[in-house]
Amino acid sequence: MLKTVLIVLFCLSAITSLALAAEDSSPDALISLVHQDCGSCHGMTLKGGLGPDIRPGALAHYDIETLSTVVLDGIPETAMPPWRPLLSEADAKRIAEYLLRGDMK
Ligand code: HEC
């Protein structure tokens, strides 16, 4: 029960700050969104926390299309939420590229 409450709180705080960030999708804004909002579960350095490690080495088996789908749709029946309401497909793709390469154009 406590775990569920914590997960919901994580999601809410992530979604609130993300909704603000989504208005500005400059590379800097997307990178800070990844570290802060995704980082609330995956760790600020993305090495894992409530969610798994999402640094490039851990995601090497993904291609960009699949990875951006995971970001947009989440992983059903897990704590990984869908970001489609808050991110455009283009932004999700840029995040996927960032996760795989470790930098953003
Ligand atoms: C509320 C917590 C939470 C937030 C916020 C969150 N994730 Fe996740 N994420 C998870 C969990 C938990 C999993 C593991 C799901 C499972 O059991 O398969 C996961 C899985 C993933 C995976 C798949 C990892 C793999 O090895 O297959 C990726 C990629 C990912 N998240 C990216 C992101 C990105 C990018 C963001 C920000 C846009 C984000 N996540 C935000 C909780 C979260």
Boltz pocket constraint, residues with backbone or C-beta under 6 A from the ligand:
constraints:
  - pocket:
      binder: B
      contacts: [[A, 7], [A, 10], [A, 11], [A, 14], [A, 33], [A, 34], [A, 37], [A, 38], [A, 39], [A, 40], [A, 41], [A, 42], [A, 50], [A, 51], [A, 52], [A, 53], [A, 54], [A, 58], [A, 59], [A, 67], [A, 70], [A, 71], [A, 75], [A, 78], [A, 79], [A, 80], [A, 81], [A, 83], [A, 95]]
      max_distance: 6.0
